Amino acid sequence: MAQTTPVSRVLQIQLQTGTLANGQPKVTSHNYANVAMDSVDDDLLAVGQAIAALYADPLVQITRQDQVAISANSSTSTT
């Protein structure tokens, strides 16, 4: 069975920085690495909103990106 190990977490703030020729919003992402793996979503939302308030552009969304390593389970059982 596969085993997963958390590797890293990134907070991403997406802002609308303009409009494309076809009328769709132009979105720019700002990534903040080294986020604590045990941080809860409510805290990430609060931090993301506080950071977004420092920008002149309107906030589109705040996302959390987790990277997880997947490996084979190395434990063996003897019966």
NORBELHU-V439956 format. One record per residue. RES is the residue in one small letter. SS is DSSP state (~ for helix, > for strand, _ for the rest). OMEGA is omega in radians with two decimals (none if undefined). D_LAST is the distance of its C-alpha to the last C-alpha in Angstrom with 1 decimal. Layout:
BEGIN
res:RES ss:SS omega:OMEGA d_last:D_LAST
res:RES ss:SS omega:OMEGA d_last:D_LAST
END
This chain:
BEGIN
res:m ss:_ omega:-3.12 d_last:17.7
res:a ss:> omega:3.11 d_last:20.8
res:q ss:> omega:3.13 d_last:21.5
res:t ss:> omega:3.11 d_last:25.2
res:t ss:> omega:3.08 d_last:27.1
res:p ss:> omega:-3.10 d_last:30.7
res:v ss:> omega:-3.10 d_last:33.2
res:s ss:> omega:3.12 d_last:36.7
res:r ss:> omega:-3.13 d_last:39.0
res:v ss:> omega:3.02 d_last:42.6
res:l ss:> omega:-3.13 d_last:45.3
res:q ss:> omega:3.10 d_last:47.6
res:i ss:> omega:-3.11 d_last:51.1
res:q ss:> omega:-3.10 d_last:53.0
res:l ss:> omega:3.05 d_last:56.8
res:q ss:> omega:-3.06 d_last:59.4
res:t ss:> omega:3.13 d_last:61.7
res:g ss:> omega:-3.14 d_last:64.1
res:t ss:> omega:3.11 d_last:64.5
res:l ss:_ omega:-3.12 d_last:64.0
res:a ss:_ omega:-3.13 d_last:66.8
res:n ss:_ omega:3.09 d_last:65.2
res:g ss:_ omega:3.11 d_last:65.2
res:q ss:_ omega:3.12 d_last:61.5
res:p ss:> omega:3.03 d_last:60.6
res:k ss:> omega:-3.07 d_last:59.8
res:v ss:> omega:3.08 d_last:56.7
res:t ss:> omega:-3.13 d_last:55.9
res:s ss:> omega:3.04 d_last:52.5
res:h ss:> omega:-3.08 d_last:52.2
res:n ss:> omega:3.12 d_last:48.7
res:y ss:> omega:-3.07 d_last:47.7
res:a ss:_ omega:3.10 d_last:44.6
res:n ss:_ omega:3.07 d_last:42.5
res:v ss:_ omega:-3.13 d_last:42.1
res:a ss:_ omega:-3.10 d_last:39.7
res:m ss:_ omega:-3.12 d_last:36.3
res:d ss:_ omega:3.12 d_last:36.4
res:s ss:_ omega:-3.11 d_last:39.9
res:v ss:_ omega:-3.06 d_last:40.4
res:d ss:~ omega:3.13 d_last:42.3
res:d ss:~ omega:3.11 d_last:45.3
res:d ss:~ omega:3.11 d_last:45.8
res:l ss:~ omega:3.11 d_last:45.6
res:l ss:~ omega:-3.14 d_last:48.1
res:a ss:~ omega:3.12 d_last:50.5
res:v ss:~ omega:3.12 d_last:50.3
res:g ss:~ omega:3.12 d_last:50.8
res:q ss:~ omega:3.12 d_last:53.8
res:a ss:~ omega:3.11 d_last:55.3
res:i ss:~ omega:-3.13 d_last:55.0
res:a ss:~ omega:3.14 d_last:56.4
res:a ss:_ omega:3.13 d_last:59.3
res:l ss:_ omega:-3.14 d_last:60.4
res:y ss:_ omega:3.10 d_last:60.9
res:a ss:_ omega:-3.08 d_last:64.1
res:d ss:_ omega:-3.13 d_last:62.2
res:p ss:> omega:3.13 d_last:60.7
res:l ss:> omega:3.06 d_last:57.0
res:v ss:> omega:3.09 d_last:55.2
res:q ss:> omega:3.07 d_last:51.6
res:i ss:> omega:3.13 d_last:49.0
res:t ss:> omega:3.05 d_last:45.6
res:r ss:> omega:3.13 d_last:42.3
res:q ss:> omega:3.13 d_last:40.4
res:d ss:> omega:3.03 d_last:36.8
res:q ss:> omega:-3.10 d_last:35.1
res:v ss:> omega:3.06 d_last:31.3
res:a ss:> omega:3.13 d_last:29.2
res:i ss:> omega:3.14 d_last:26.4
res:s ss:> omega:3.08 d_last:23.6
res:a ss:> omega:3.10 d_last:20.2
res:n ss:_ omega:-3.04 d_last:17.3
res:s ss:_ omega:-3.13 d_last:16.3
res:s ss:_ omega:3.09 d_last:13.1
res:t ss:_ omega:3.14 d_last:9.9
res:s ss:_ omega:3.10 d_last:6.4
res:t ss:_ omega:-3.13 d_last:3.8
res:t ss:_ omega:none d_last:0.0
END
